[in-house]
């Protein structure tokens, strides 16, 4: 019953408990985003949602996607939205990196060039190709 036959042989079906936990974590994340969008001056409820999501992840030993982990503060559980709950700066002292500062607790996150979203890499690589041609 727990096996599913396919072209490559038997596969185990998704664990129901983990799937439900991921669905709940996804719902809490979306609720936190919506709460910050509706009331940016009152982040307490969104912090509660993020803290609950992280607790579920830790208790069930589930890994969150790195892109999701980068969007909230590890110290105060605030959802980091640039211009609303965080400041976003581009720095290039030693090597190019992005600095994300939480406005609630002042925690700083640094993302090096290879950890930034692919869209920003696309623009930086195209400008560097153009400068190499000249």
Secondary structure, DSSP 8 states (H G I E B T S, - for coil): --EEEETTEEEE---HHHHHHHHHHHHHHHHHHHHHHH-TT--HHHHHHHHHHHHHHHHTT----HHHHTTB-TTT--B--BTTTEEEEEE-SSS-EEEEEETTT--EEEEEGGGS-HHHHHHHHHHHHHHHH-
